[in-house]
């Protein structure tokens, strides 16, 4: 969504995107950086630097046992992230369907495909776009592939096997690291009152960017300058908003909402809070997730300031009524847009993913949900190499899955026959 974006909750750096990124993993771009942030927050993106490259997502804490405010990520019971089991042996055309992609119809992908078509059409047709083993496409060929895919979407609803008449799935040479990001919603007040004391700041300009998180949140370095978009009552939720890079604010005064989009950061480097917590023995590395970080902080409110300020990097936002967009410059689509390393696969590439998402509801739902679907590279963050960060959209399920996702999947380039 424009900036911070890191897939491993709380260890990764923010994605700094305009949409919401997610969870705890890393990537740079408004939406993308948000994803990275999530990951970095937790532990840092797998295989990524602790301090991600710049983008083109509290003295008091929620008391233990306090329920999450409306729209905020609810605390979830601990859940171990096991490796994704081998992909089913049945051929893709016997398994793929709108349901396997968690969408109502393949035809709902049309707006996302159209955005990729428009982006790719502006590229030099003869230049190489995709260059993977067994999958080499010029921008012109990629453009034609997207046009074909767009045309057959209604046919795919009737029979997904139709795809085999036009495309082959070329697997990427290594397994794909699959993470997720989402769009958080935070309840805020327009004025500082009662428990609503944690500000969400606009960009203060050059003179305010030297301040650290400690100085801003706990010493009032930016107070009194009329920079607040709103005040939240949960510093942990605000911190996760920074990790995602973007989100939605819901005002308690009248229920109206506004997007808080990434609009820059301070001059301090990003530090993965999740990794710090693991190194200090707060919980084992294998338990790291956005949910686990939140649970530890809620159970130890006196340590909220200590751990949140371990990351001196701070994100600033701007208010908008427009839909958040990804690094490709277009809105991202739930279960259809992925943030990628554009040096690995370029924006606009038509891909397929076959892997597992965490089950939902936590504790009572299935352990995993198989995801097999068509996706388009439309965002970025702290991804490096074969790493896809799947945009999951808004809502509690999206927040739950994004906070836990960090597994392997199979990625494919759709090649025209």
C-alpha positions as CSV (number, residue, x, y, z in Angstrom):
1,X,0.0,0.0,0.0
2,X,2.7,2.3,-0.7
3,X,5.3,1.9,1.9
4,X,6.0,-0.3,4.9
5,X,5.1,-3.9,4.4
6,X,6.7,-6.8,6.1
7,X,5.3,-10.3,6.4
8,X,6.5,-11.4,9.8
9,X,4.4,-9.7,12.4
10,X,6.3,-7.2,14.4
11,X,9.7,-8.3,13.4
12,X,9.8,-6.8,10.1
13,X,10.0,-3.2,8.9
14,X,6.9,-1.4,7.8
15,X,5.9,-1.5,4.2
16,X,4.9,2.2,4.1
17,X,2.1,1.7,1.7
18,X,-1.2,3.3,1.0
19,X,-3.2,0.3,1.6
20,X,-2.9,-1.7,4.8
21,X,-0.1,-4.0,5.0
22,X,0.0,-6.3,7.1
23,X,0.9,-8.3,9.5
24,X,4.3,-9.0,10.6
25,X,6.5,-9.3,7.6
26,X,8.6,-6.8,5.6
27,X,8.5,-4.8,2.4
28,X,8.9,-1.2,1.1
29,X,6.0,0.7,-0.6
30,X,2.9,2.2,0.8
31,X,1.0,-1.1,0.8
32,X,4.1,-3.1,0.4
33,X,6.1,-1.5,3.1
34,X,3.2,-2.1,5.4
35,X,3.5,-5.7,4.9
36,X,7.2,-5.6,5.5
37,X,6.7,-3.7,8.7
38,X,4.5,-6.3,10.0
39,X,7.1,-8.9,9.5
40,X,9.9,-6.8,10.7
41,X,7.9,-5.8,13.8
42,X,7.9,-9.4,14.7
43,X,11.2,-10.6,13.8
44,X,12.3,-9.2,10.6
45,X,11.5,-10.6,7.1
46,X,12.8,-14.0,6.5
47,X,16.0,-13.7,4.6
48,X,15.8,-9.9,4.8
49,X,17.9,-7.2,6.3
50,X,16.9,-6.0,9.7
51,X,16.7,-2.5,8.4
52,X,14.8,-2.5,5.1
53,X,15.5,0.0,2.3
54,X,13.3,3.1,2.3
55,X,10.0,2.8,0.6
56,X,9.2,4.3,-2.8
57,X,2.5,-1.0,7.8
58,X,3.2,4.8,25.1
59,X,3.2,4.8,28.7
60,X,-0.1,2.9,29.0
61,X,-1.3,-0.3,27.4
62,X,-4.5,-2.2,27.2
63,X,-5.0,-4.0,30.5
64,X,-4.7,-7.8,30.5
65,X,-8.0,-9.3,29.4
66,X,-9.2,-6.1,27.8
67,X,-11.2,-6.9,24.6
68,X,-10.1,-5.4,21.4
69,X,-11.9,-2.2,20.2
70,X,-14.2,-2.6,17.3
71,X,-12.2,-3.2,14.1
72,X,-9.0,-3.9,16.0
73,X,-7.2,-7.2,15.8
74,X,-8.6,-9.4,18.6
75,X,-6.2,-11.3,20.8
76,X,-5.9,-14.9,19.6
77,X,-4.8,-18.0,21.4
78,X,-1.2,-19.0,20.7
79,X,-0.9,-20.9,17.4
80,X,2.2,-22.6,16.1
81,X,3.1,-22.0,12.5
82,X,4.0,-25.4,11.0
83,X,5.5,-25.8,7.6
84,X,3.1,-26.0,4.8
85,X,2.5,-29.6,3.8
86,X,3.3,-30.8,0.3
87,X,0.9,-29.5,-2.3
88,X,-1.9,-31.9,-3.2
89,X,-0.9,-34.3,-6.0
90,X,-4.2,-33.8,-7.9
91,X,-3.8,-31.5,-10.9
92,X,-4.5,-27.9,-10.5
93,X,-7.6,-28.0,-12.8
94,X,-9.3,-30.5,-10.5
95,X,-8.7,-28.2,-7.5
96,X,-8.9,-24.6,-8.5
97,X,-12.2,-22.7,-8.2
98,X,-13.4,-19.4,-6.9
99,X,-13.8,-21.1,-3.6
100,X,-10.2,-22.2,-3.6
101,X,-9.2,-18.6,-4.0
102,X,-11.8,-17.4,-1.5
103,X,-13.6,-15.2,-4.0
104,X,-17.2,-15.3,-5.3
105,X,-16.4,-15.6,-8.9
106,X,-13.3,-15.5,-11.2
107,X,-15.1,-12.6,-12.9
108,X,-14.5,-10.5,-9.8
109,X,-10.8,-10.5,-10.8
110,X,-11.6,-8.4,-13.8
111,X,-10.8,-5.0,-12.2
112,X,-7.5,-6.2,-10.9
113,X,-6.6,-7.8,-14.3
114,X,-7.6,-4.5,-16.0
115,X,-5.2,-2.6,-13.8
116,X,-2.3,-4.9,-14.7
117,X,-3.2,-4.6,-18.4
118,X,-3.1,-0.8,-18.2
119,X,0.2,-0.9,-16.4
120,X,1.9,-3.4,-18.8
121,X,0.6,-1.6,-21.9
122,X,2.8,1.4,-21.0
123,X,5.9,-0.7,-21.2
124,X,8.2,-1.1,-24.3
125,X,6.6,-4.1,-26.0
126,X,9.9,-5.6,-27.1
127,X,11.8,-5.4,-23.8
128,X,12.0,-8.5,-21.6
129,X,9.6,-8.4,-18.6
130,X,9.6,-11.8,-17.0
131,X,12.9,-13.8,-17.1
132,X,12.5,-17.0,-15.0
133,X,13.7,-20.5,-15.9
134,X,11.2,-21.8,-18.5
135,X,9.3,-18.5,-18.4
136,X,10.6,-15.6,-20.5
137,X,8.1,-13.0,-21.6
138,X,8.5,-9.6,-23.2
139,X,6.2,-6.8,-22.1
140,X,4.2,-7.2,-25.3
141,X,3.7,-11.0,-24.7
142,X,2.8,-10.3,-21.1
143,X,0.2,-7.8,-22.3
144,X,-1.3,-10.3,-24.7
145,X,-1.4,-12.9,-21.9
146,X,-3.3,-10.6,-19.6
147,X,-5.8,-9.7,-22.4
148,X,-6.4,-13.4,-23.0
149,X,-6.8,-14.2,-19.3
150,X,-9.2,-11.2,-19.0
151,X,-11.3,-12.5,-21.9
152,X,-11.7,-16.0,-20.6
153,X,-12.6,-15.1,-17.0
154,X,-16.3,-15.9,-17.6
155,X,-15.4,-19.3,-19.1
156,X,-13.2,-20.1,-16.0
157,X,-16.3,-19.8,-13.8
158,X,-18.0,-22.5,-15.8
159,X,-14.9,-24.7,-16.2
160,X,-11.5,-23.8,-14.7
161,X,-9.9,-26.5,-17.0
162,X,-10.4,-24.1,-19.9
163,X,-7.3,-22.3,-18.8
164,X,-5.2,-25.2,-20.1
165,X,-6.2,-24.4,-23.6
166,X,-4.5,-21.0,-23.4
167,X,-1.8,-21.3,-20.6
168,X,0.7,-23.6,-19.0
169,X,1.7,-23.2,-15.4
170,X,5.5,-22.9,-15.2
171,X,6.7,-23.4,-11.6
172,X,9.2,-21.1,-10.1
173,X,12.6,-22.8,-9.5
174,X,12.3,-22.6,-5.7
175,X,9.5,-22.7,-3.2
176,X,7.8,-19.4,-2.6
177,X,7.8,-17.8,0.8
178,X,4.1,-16.9,1.3
179,X,3.1,-14.2,3.8
180,X,0.1,-11.9,4.1
181,X,-1.0,-8.4,4.8
182,X,-4.3,-6.7,5.6
183,X,-6.2,-3.5,6.2
184,X,-6.5,-2.7,9.9
185,X,-9.2,-0.5,11.3
186,X,-8.7,1.5,14.5
187,X,-11.3,3.3,16.6
188,X,-10.2,6.9,17.3
189,X,-11.4,10.2,18.8
190,X,-11.0,13.5,17.0
191,X,-9.8,15.0,20.3
192,X,-7.7,13.7,23.2
193,X,-10.1,12.5,25.8
194,X,-10.4,9.7,28.4
195,X,-8.5,6.6,27.2
196,X,-8.1,8.1,23.7
197,X,-4.6,9.5,24.2
198,X,-2.4,7.9,21.6
199,X,-2.0,10.2,18.6
200,X,-1.8,9.2,14.9
201,X,0.3,11.9,13.3
202,X,0.4,13.7,10.0
203,X,3.9,14.3,8.5
204,X,5.5,17.1,10.6
205,X,7.9,18.1,7.8
206,X,11.7,18.1,8.0
207,X,11.9,19.7,11.4
208,X,10.0,16.9,13.1
209,X,11.6,13.9,11.5
210,X,14.6,13.8,13.8
211,X,12.5,12.6,16.7
212,X,12.4,9.0,17.8
213,X,9.4,6.9,18.7
214,X,10.3,7.4,22.4
215,X,10.4,11.2,21.9
216,X,7.1,11.3,19.9
217,X,4.9,8.9,21.9
218,X,6.2,9.4,25.4
219,X,7.8,12.8,25.5
220,X,5.3,14.8,23.4
221,X,7.8,15.9,20.8
222,X,5.1,16.7,18.3
223,X,2.3,17.6,20.6
224,X,0.6,21.0,20.3
225,X,1.2,21.3,16.5
226,X,-2.3,20.2,15.4
227,X,-0.9,17.2,13.5
228,X,-3.2,14.6,14.9
229,X,-5.5,12.7,12.6
230,X,-7.0,11.2,15.7
231,X,-6.3,9.7,19.1
232,X,-6.5,5.9,19.8
233,X,-6.9,4.2,23.1
234,X,-4.5,1.3,22.4
235,X,-0.8,2.0,21.7
236,X,-0.3,-1.6,20.5
237,X,-3.0,-1.1,17.8
238,X,-1.3,2.2,16.7
239,X,2.1,0.4,16.6
240,X,0.6,-2.3,14.3
241,X,-0.9,0.4,12.1
242,X,2.6,1.6,11.7
243,X,3.7,-1.9,10.8
244,X,1.0,-2.2,8.2
245,X,1.8,1.2,6.8
246,X,-1.8,2.2,6.2
247,X,-5.3,1.6,7.7
248,X,-8.7,2.9,8.3
249,X,-9.7,5.2,11.2
250,X,-13.3,5.0,12.6
251,X,-14.3,8.1,14.7
252,X,-16.2,7.5,17.9
253,X,-18.0,10.8,17.6
254,X,-20.1,9.9,14.5
255,X,-18.9,6.5,13.2
256,X,-17.4,8.1,10.0
257,X,-14.3,6.6,8.6
258,X,-11.2,7.8,6.8
259,X,-8.2,6.1,5.4
260,X,-4.9,6.8,7.1
261,X,-2.3,6.4,4.3
262,X,1.4,6.2,4.6
263,X,3.0,9.7,4.2
264,X,6.6,9.3,5.2
265,X,8.7,8.3,8.2
266,X,11.2,9.8,10.6
267,X,14.9,9.6,10.1
268,X,15.5,6.6,12.5
269,X,16.2,3.1,11.3
270,X,13.7,0.3,11.7
271,X,14.3,-2.3,14.4
272,X,12.2,-5.5,14.5
273,X,10.5,-5.6,17.9
274,X,9.5,-9.2,17.5
275,X,13.1,-10.3,17.1
276,X,14.1,-8.3,20.2
277,X,11.4,-10.0,22.2
278,X,12.5,-13.4,21.1
279,X,16.1,-12.7,21.9
280,X,15.1,-11.5,25.4
281,X,13.1,-14.7,26.0
282,X,9.6,-13.3,25.9
283,X,8.5,-16.3,23.8
284,X,10.1,-18.9,21.5
285,X,11.0,-17.9,17.9
286,X,8.5,-20.5,16.5
287,X,5.6,-18.8,18.3
288,X,6.4,-15.4,16.8
289,X,3.3,-13.8,15.3
290,X,1.4,-10.5,15.5
291,X,-1.0,-12.2,17.9
292,X,1.8,-13.5,20.1
293,X,3.4,-10.1,20.4
294,X,0.1,-8.5,21.3
295,X,-0.7,-11.2,23.9
296,X,2.7,-10.7,25.6
297,X,2.3,-6.9,25.7
298,X,-1.3,-7.1,27.0
299,X,-0.2,-9.5,29.7
300,X,2.8,-7.3,30.6
301,X,1.5,-3.7,30.3
302,X,4.4,-2.3,32.3
303,X,6.7,-3.4,29.4
304,X,4.8,-1.9,26.5
305,X,6.9,1.2,26.4
306,X,10.1,-0.7,26.8
307,X,9.5,-2.9,23.8
308,X,7.6,-0.6,21.4
309,X,10.3,2.0,21.7
310,X,13.0,-0.6,20.8
311,X,11.9,0.4,17.2
312,X,12.7,4.2,17.0
313,X,11.3,4.3,13.4
314,X,8.0,6.2,13.2
315,X,5.4,6.4,10.4
316,X,3.4,9.4,9.5
317,X,0.0,9.4,7.8
318,X,-2.3,11.5,5.7
319,X,-6.1,11.3,5.6
320,X,-7.8,10.2,2.4
321,X,-11.2,9.0,1.2
322,X,-9.7,7.2,-1.7
323,X,-8.9,3.5,-1.7
324,X,-5.4,2.7,-0.7
325,X,-3.1,1.7,-3.6
326,X,-0.1,-0.5,-3.9
327,X,3.4,0.2,-5.3
328,X,2.1,-0.4,-8.9
329,X,0.0,2.7,-8.4
330,X,-3.4,1.0,-8.4
331,X,-5.8,-0.3,-5.7
332,X,-5.0,-3.8,-4.4
333,X,-7.5,-6.5,-4.5
334,X,-8.1,-9.0,-1.6
335,X,-6.9,-12.6,-2.5
336,X,-5.8,-11.4,-5.9
337,X,-2.9,-8.9,-5.4
338,X,0.5,-9.9,-4.1
339,X,3.4,-7.8,-3.1
340,X,6.6,-9.0,-4.7
341,X,10.3,-8.2,-5.2
342,X,10.0,-6.4,-8.6
343,X,13.5,-7.5,-9.4
344,X,12.3,-11.1,-9.3
345,X,9.0,-10.7,-11.1
346,X,7.8,-7.3,-12.4
347,X,4.6,-5.6,-11.6
348,X,1.7,-6.8,-13.7
349,X,2.9,-10.4,-13.9
350,X,0.1,-13.0,-14.0
351,X,0.9,-15.7,-11.4
352,X,-0.7,-18.6,-9.6
353,X,-0.1,-19.6,-6.0
354,X,-0.8,-22.9,-4.3
355,X,-0.2,-23.0,-0.5
356,X,-1.8,-22.9,2.9
357,X,-3.4,-20.1,4.9
358,X,-3.9,-20.3,8.7
359,X,-7.3,-21.6,9.6
360,X,-10.1,-19.5,11.0
361,X,-11.7,-19.0,13.5
362,X,-8.6,-19.5,15.8
363,X,-8.9,-22.6,18.0
364,X,-12.1,-23.8,16.4
365,X,-11.6,-23.6,12.7
366,X,-9.5,-25.8,10.4
367,X,-5.8,-25.9,11.1
368,X,-5.1,-24.6,7.5
369,X,-7.1,-23.5,4.5
370,X,-5.7,-24.4,1.1
371,X,-5.3,-21.4,-1.2
372,X,-5.0,-22.1,-4.9
373,X,-5.6,-19.1,-7.1
374,X,-4.6,-16.6,-9.7
375,X,-2.8,-13.5,-8.5
376,X,-1.2,-10.4,-9.9
377,X,2.1,-8.7,-8.8
378,X,0.8,-5.2,-7.9
379,X,2.7,-4.2,-4.8
380,X,6.0,-4.5,-3.1
381,X,7.7,-4.1,0.3
382,X,10.7,-5.7,1.9
383,X,10.3,-8.8,-0.2
384,X,13.5,-10.3,-1.5
385,X,13.5,-12.9,-4.3
386,X,10.8,-15.6,-4.4
387,X,8.6,-14.0,-1.7
388,X,4.9,-13.2,-2.2
389,X,2.9,-11.2,0.3
390,X,-0.8,-11.8,-0.3
391,X,-3.2,-9.0,0.3
392,X,-6.1,-10.3,2.4
393,X,-8.2,-7.2,2.8
394,X,-10.0,-5.9,5.9
395,X,-11.6,-7.8,8.8
396,X,-10.8,-10.0,11.7
397,X,-10.1,-13.1,9.5
398,X,-7.7,-11.1,7.4
399,X,-5.9,-9.8,10.5
400,X,-5.7,-13.3,12.0
401,X,-4.3,-14.9,8.9
402,X,-1.9,-12.2,8.0
403,X,-0.5,-12.2,11.5
404,X,0.4,-15.9,11.4
405,X,1.3,-16.4,7.7
406,X,4.9,-17.4,7.1
407,X,5.2,-20.6,5.1
408,X,6.2,-22.1,1.8
409,X,4.0,-22.4,-1.2
410,X,4.4,-23.2,-4.9
411,X,4.4,-20.2,-7.2
412,X,3.8,-20.3,-11.0
413,X,4.1,-18.0,-13.9
414,X,1.2,-18.4,-16.4
415,X,2.7,-18.8,-19.8
416,X,0.7,-18.5,-23.0
417,X,0.6,-21.5,-25.2
